Amino acid sequence: MQQIFNFLIRNKNNILFLLLLGISLFLTIQSHSFHKSKFISSANFITGGIYDWANNIQTYFHLEDYNKRLVEENKYLRSKLTNIQDTISEENFLDSLSYEGIYQIRTATVINNNYSKTNNYITLNRGENSRIATEQGVITSQGIVGIIDQVSPNYSRVISILNSNSRINAQLKKTNHFGSLVWDGKNPNIVQLVDVPRQAPVKKGDTIITGGRSLIFPQGIPIGNITDFSLDVSESYYTINIRLFNDMTNIGYVYIIENKDKAEVKALENIDD
């Protein structure tokens, strides 16, 4: 302890200088928007780089699991393609690889994933330079992950479905009854579908999918299966617990969905506003 005091006494001038320098930099950044924006941009770059480095190590230990997922997805896509070829005559067959639909799909790697908080976020290694923008959906081959809410040139942040502020349109697969997908902040494997009318034929084990009533996710993306459900106090709407197909604690690679017609649809809907 005496050696620590001696060190502080010997270097008191240097320590005082560094303390005053830190205070002056903090005050400069807080009082000037230009300096503040530059500092935040630099901090995001450094943080993103650290996440990227740490993710490279973590990814190595999950390669086998990721490869299994890719094999399953390729099997699914090959099955779908085979079914299309079997049901459509050769002269009318439309090559899905050359078809320009309204959805553009891009890939990204998860470099940071939170799932133990009330409001969880995921960081991806793609940003504006890769044409990633806010309000783009994020999925895996197993199901939905969340929605992009912040972007920088090289990175983007996803508001996870495990976030109390997340609300995503979803529906029962076997009917057109829909509600809002939310999370109660408890189990990272279980989310809730609320505001489903009591007229809906809800059954344990039924599949929940995206409803397609938004401009972010197309209809039909799998979410999970119903584990249990209950009516609210007024007995007008169901609250349904859903076990996710995605393991939100182990996400490596994701697909980012861009709706190329979103701006046009929004402009049309806001004509009278």
C-alpha positions as CSV (number, residue, x, y, z in Angstrom):
1,M,0.0,0.0,0.0
2,Q,2.9,2.4,0.8
3,Q,4.4,1.7,-2.6
4,I,1.1,2.8,-4.2
5,F,1.1,6.0,-2.3
6,N,4.7,6.7,-3.2
7,F,3.9,6.0,-6.9
8,L,1.0,8.5,-6.8
9,I,3.1,11.1,-5.1
10,R,5.9,10.8,-7.6
11,N,3.6,11.0,-10.6
12,K,1.0,13.4,-9.2
13,N,1.7,16.0,-11.9
14,N,1.3,13.5,-14.7
15,I,-1.9,12.0,-13.2
16,L,-3.3,15.5,-12.7
17,F,-2.5,16.4,-16.4
18,L,-4.2,13.2,-17.6
19,L,-7.3,13.8,-15.4
20,L,-7.7,17.4,-16.7
21,L,-7.1,16.3,-20.3
22,G,-9.9,13.7,-19.9
23,I,-12.3,16.2,-18.4
24,S,-11.6,18.7,-21.2
25,L,-12.1,16.1,-24.0
26,F,-15.4,15.1,-22.3
27,L,-16.6,18.6,-22.1
28,T,-15.6,19.3,-25.7
29,I,-17.4,16.3,-27.1
30,Q,-20.5,17.0,-25.1
31,S,-20.8,20.7,-26.1
32,H,-20.0,20.3,-29.8
33,S,-22.3,18.2,-32.0
34,F,-19.6,17.7,-34.6
35,H,-17.1,16.4,-32.2
36,K,-19.8,14.3,-30.5
37,S,-20.8,12.7,-33.8
38,K,-17.2,11.9,-34.7
39,F,-16.6,10.4,-31.3
40,I,-19.7,8.2,-31.5
41,S,-18.7,7.1,-35.1
42,S,-15.2,6.2,-33.9
43,A,-16.5,4.4,-30.8
44,N,-18.9,2.3,-33.0
45,F,-16.0,1.4,-35.3
46,I,-13.8,0.3,-32.5
47,T,-16.6,-1.6,-30.7
48,G,-17.6,-3.3,-34.0
49,G,-14.0,-4.3,-34.6
50,I,-13.8,-5.9,-31.1
51,Y,-17.0,-7.7,-31.6
52,D,-15.8,-8.9,-35.0
53,W,-12.6,-10.3,-33.5
54,A,-14.4,-12.0,-30.6
55,N,-16.9,-13.5,-33.0
56,N,-14.2,-15.1,-35.2
57,I,-13.1,-17.1,-32.2
58,Q,-16.6,-18.1,-31.1
59,T,-17.6,-19.0,-34.7
60,Y,-14.7,-21.5,-34.9
61,F,-16.3,-23.6,-32.1
62,H,-19.7,-23.6,-33.7
63,L,-18.7,-24.5,-37.3
64,E,-20.2,-28.0,-37.1
65,D,-23.6,-26.7,-35.9
66,Y,-23.6,-24.0,-38.6
67,N,-22.8,-26.6,-41.3
68,K,-25.7,-28.8,-40.2
69,R,-28.0,-25.9,-40.5
70,L,-26.7,-25.1,-44.0
71,V,-27.2,-28.8,-45.0
72,E,-30.8,-28.7,-43.8
73,E,-31.6,-25.5,-45.6
74,N,-30.1,-26.7,-48.8
75,K,-32.2,-29.9,-48.5
76,Y,-35.3,-27.8,-48.0
77,L,-34.5,-25.5,-51.0
78,R,-33.8,-28.5,-53.2
79,S,-37.1,-30.1,-52.2
80,K,-39.0,-26.9,-53.0
81,L,-37.3,-26.6,-56.4
82,T,-38.0,-30.3,-57.2
83,N,-41.7,-29.8,-56.3
84,I,-41.9,-26.8,-58.6
85,Q,-40.3,-28.7,-61.5
86,D,-42.7,-31.5,-61.0
87,T,-45.9,-29.4,-61.0
88,I,-45.0,-26.8,-63.7
89,S,-44.5,-27.8,-67.4
90,E,-41.1,-27.2,-68.8
91,E,-42.2,-24.5,-71.3
92,N,-43.9,-22.4,-68.5
93,F,-41.1,-22.9,-65.9
94,L,-39.8,-19.7,-64.4
95,D,-36.3,-19.8,-63.2
96,S,-36.4,-18.5,-59.6
97,L,-32.8,-17.5,-59.7
98,S,-33.3,-15.0,-62.5
99,Y,-36.7,-13.8,-61.3
100,E,-36.7,-10.3,-59.8
101,G,-39.2,-10.3,-56.9
102,I,-40.0,-7.4,-54.5
103,Y,-37.7,-8.8,-51.8
104,Q,-33.9,-8.6,-51.9
105,I,-32.0,-11.0,-49.7
106,R,-28.6,-10.3,-48.3
107,T,-26.4,-12.2,-45.8
108,A,-24.6,-11.1,-42.7
109,T,-22.8,-12.5,-39.7
110,V,-23.8,-12.0,-36.1
111,I,-20.9,-10.5,-34.1
112,N,-22.7,-9.8,-30.9
113,N,-25.9,-11.2,-29.5
114,N,-27.8,-10.2,-26.3
115,Y,-30.6,-12.4,-25.0
116,S,-30.4,-12.1,-21.2
117,K,-31.7,-8.5,-20.8
118,T,-35.2,-7.1,-21.1
119,N,-34.3,-5.1,-24.3
120,N,-31.9,-7.2,-26.3
121,Y,-30.0,-6.2,-29.5
122,I,-27.9,-8.0,-32.1
123,T,-24.9,-6.6,-33.9
124,L,-24.2,-7.6,-37.6
125,N,-21.1,-7.1,-39.6
126,R,-22.9,-5.4,-42.5
127,G,-24.0,-1.8,-42.8
128,E,-24.8,1.1,-45.2
129,N,-21.9,0.1,-47.4
130,S,-23.7,-3.2,-48.0
131,R,-27.0,-1.5,-48.6
132,I,-28.3,-2.4,-45.2
133,A,-30.9,0.1,-43.9
134,T,-33.3,0.5,-41.0
135,E,-36.7,-1.3,-41.1
136,Q,-35.3,-4.3,-42.9
137,G,-36.2,-7.8,-41.5
138,V,-33.6,-10.3,-40.2
139,I,-34.2,-14.0,-40.3
140,T,-32.4,-17.4,-40.3
141,S,-33.2,-20.6,-42.0
142,Q,-35.1,-21.5,-38.7
143,G,-37.2,-18.4,-38.4
144,I,-37.3,-14.7,-37.6
145,V,-34.7,-12.8,-35.6
146,G,-35.7,-9.1,-35.5
147,I,-35.6,-5.8,-37.4
148,I,-32.7,-3.5,-38.2
149,D,-33.0,-0.3,-36.2
150,Q,-29.6,1.4,-36.4
151,V,-26.9,1.3,-39.1
152,S,-23.3,2.6,-39.6
153,P,-21.1,2.3,-42.7
154,N,-19.9,-1.2,-41.8
155,Y,-22.2,-2.5,-39.0
156,S,-25.9,-2.6,-38.1
157,R,-28.0,-3.2,-35.0
158,V,-31.0,-5.4,-34.8
159,I,-33.8,-5.0,-32.3
160,S,-34.3,-8.6,-31.4
161,I,-37.6,-10.3,-31.0
162,L,-36.4,-10.7,-27.4
163,N,-37.0,-7.0,-26.8
164,S,-39.9,-5.5,-24.9
165,N,-40.3,-2.8,-27.6
166,S,-40.5,-5.3,-30.5
167,R,-44.0,-5.8,-32.1
168,I,-44.2,-8.0,-35.2
169,N,-47.4,-9.0,-37.1
170,A,-47.9,-12.7,-36.9
171,Q,-50.7,-15.2,-37.6
172,L,-51.9,-18.8,-37.2
173,K,-50.6,-20.8,-40.1
174,K,-53.9,-22.6,-40.7
175,T,-56.1,-19.5,-40.6
176,N,-56.0,-15.8,-41.3
177,H,-56.3,-14.8,-37.6
178,F,-53.4,-12.6,-36.6
179,G,-52.0,-10.6,-33.7
180,S,-48.8,-8.9,-32.5
181,L,-45.7,-10.9,-31.5
182,V,-44.2,-9.6,-28.3
183,W,-41.9,-10.8,-25.5
184,D,-42.5,-10.7,-21.8
185,G,-38.8,-10.6,-20.9
186,K,-38.7,-14.0,-19.2
187,N,-37.7,-17.1,-21.3
188,P,-35.5,-16.5,-24.4
189,N,-37.1,-19.5,-26.0
190,I,-40.8,-18.4,-25.5
191,V,-42.5,-15.3,-27.0
192,Q,-46.1,-14.2,-26.9
193,L,-48.8,-13.6,-29.6
194,V,-51.3,-11.1,-28.2
195,D,-54.6,-9.6,-29.5
196,V,-55.7,-12.8,-31.2
197,P,-59.6,-12.8,-31.2
198,R,-61.3,-15.6,-29.2
199,Q,-63.0,-16.7,-32.4
200,A,-59.6,-18.1,-33.7
201,P,-59.4,-21.9,-33.5
202,V,-56.2,-22.0,-31.3
203,K,-54.7,-25.4,-30.5
204,K,-51.5,-26.5,-28.7
205,G,-48.9,-27.4,-31.3
206,D,-50.2,-25.1,-34.0
207,T,-47.6,-23.2,-36.1
208,I,-47.3,-19.4,-36.0
209,I,-45.9,-17.6,-39.0
210,T,-45.3,-14.0,-40.1
211,G,-48.6,-12.3,-41.1
212,G,-47.4,-10.3,-44.1
213,R,-49.4,-7.2,-42.9
214,S,-46.3,-5.1,-42.7
215,L,-43.8,-4.0,-45.2
216,I,-40.9,-5.7,-43.4
217,F,-41.5,-9.4,-43.5
218,P,-43.2,-11.4,-46.2
219,Q,-46.0,-13.7,-45.2
220,G,-45.2,-17.2,-44.2
221,I,-41.9,-17.1,-42.4
222,P,-41.9,-19.6,-39.6
223,I,-41.8,-18.4,-36.0
224,G,-42.7,-21.3,-33.7
225,N,-45.3,-23.6,-32.2
226,I,-48.0,-22.9,-29.6
227,T,-47.2,-24.3,-26.1
228,D,-50.2,-22.9,-24.3
229,F,-52.7,-20.0,-24.3
230,S,-55.3,-18.1,-22.2
231,L,-58.0,-15.5,-22.6
232,D,-57.5,-12.0,-21.2
233,V,-59.7,-10.5,-18.4
234,S,-62.4,-9.4,-20.9
235,E,-62.3,-12.9,-22.5
236,S,-62.1,-11.3,-25.9
237,Y,-58.5,-12.0,-26.9
238,Y,-56.0,-14.8,-26.5
239,T,-52.5,-14.4,-25.2
240,I,-50.6,-17.3,-26.8
241,N,-47.2,-18.6,-25.7
242,I,-45.0,-19.7,-28.6
243,R,-41.8,-21.8,-28.5
244,L,-39.5,-20.4,-31.1
245,F,-38.0,-22.5,-33.9
246,N,-34.9,-20.3,-33.7
247,D,-32.4,-20.8,-30.9
248,M,-32.0,-17.1,-30.1
249,T,-29.0,-17.9,-27.9
250,N,-27.0,-19.4,-30.8
251,I,-27.3,-17.4,-34.0
252,G,-24.3,-17.2,-36.4
253,Y,-25.4,-16.3,-39.9
254,V,-28.6,-14.4,-40.9
255,Y,-30.5,-13.2,-43.9
256,I,-31.5,-9.5,-44.2
257,I,-34.7,-8.9,-46.2
258,E,-35.2,-5.6,-48.1
259,N,-38.7,-4.9,-49.5
260,K,-37.9,-2.9,-52.7
261,D,-41.5,-1.7,-53.0
262,K,-41.7,-0.3,-49.4
263,A,-41.1,3.3,-50.3
264,E,-43.7,3.2,-53.1
265,V,-46.3,1.6,-50.8
266,K,-45.7,4.1,-48.0
267,A,-46.0,7.0,-50.4
268,L,-49.3,5.7,-51.6
269,E,-50.7,5.1,-48.1
270,N,-49.7,8.7,-47.0
271,I,-51.3,10.6,-50.0
272,D,-54.1,12.0,-47.8
273,D,-51.9,12.7,-44.8
